[in-house]
Amino acid sequence: MGTYFLEVRIGEIVKKANYTAENAATLSQKAYARGVERTYKAISAYILRHANEAEKHGTAFLDLAKRCRKVAIDPPETLLEAIQLYWFIWVLRSAISPLHALDKGYYTAPLGRLDLVFILIIWLISVRERERRFYSANFSGFY
């Protein structure tokens, strides 16, 4: 399972797909871009439904609801947000992969080496934080 979704906003992927579909040269490119757009909108809606359900269960789940709302559109900035988003993507992938995998002779979609995933997540978050500090210190007057 890739980690592209940890680095880029889901909302940004939807915007890029929409732009690509509007400017597509061929019908197949347009169809593919619309499929990407619909898929990521559905992922975002799925995560937001979980945020709504978490809020219904009281104050103990407000942090979970806040994390879900954040990662439904924006990239994760903390380890908990990254793990939450990774979990959602894994659950969705696990639900879809058996449909395509049955004819290939395998069924499961393992979560993988979580230790390596967490190291990658921590590294991505630290790089993003260093970039944020650099730009805010050196280019604060330009924004």
Phi, psi and omega in degrees: 000128182286172180240015181304321182294342177281339184263335187239145177294138175299320177300325178291321177298318179298315180297317179296319179295319178297315178299316179298319180295320180291332183250019183291142180279327183236163179295323180292323176295320179295316180297318179297314181296320177295324177296317177298315180301312180296321180298311182288331172295321179293321177298313179299316179296321178299315180293320179294327175297321177294323177298316179298317179295321179297320179294327180294337185268013171099184187293336181295338183251011182294325176296319177297316179299318179297316178298316181297316179298323181294308186282348177293337183231317186256161178288153179292145178244344178239166179298317180297319178296318180296317179295320180299312180295317179301319180297314179301313181296320179295317179299314179295319179296321180293328180286329184268322186301323179300331180296325181266344188265341185301321181284347179265356175093008174229158188232324190274157174235086186294151180290334177094189180282096183296330179298318178289323178297314181294323177297316179296318179299313180298319179296315180299318180294319180293322178296315180299320180293319177297318178297318180298315178296318181298310183292323180290329179281323186262336185231028186295332180281350184271349184257000000 
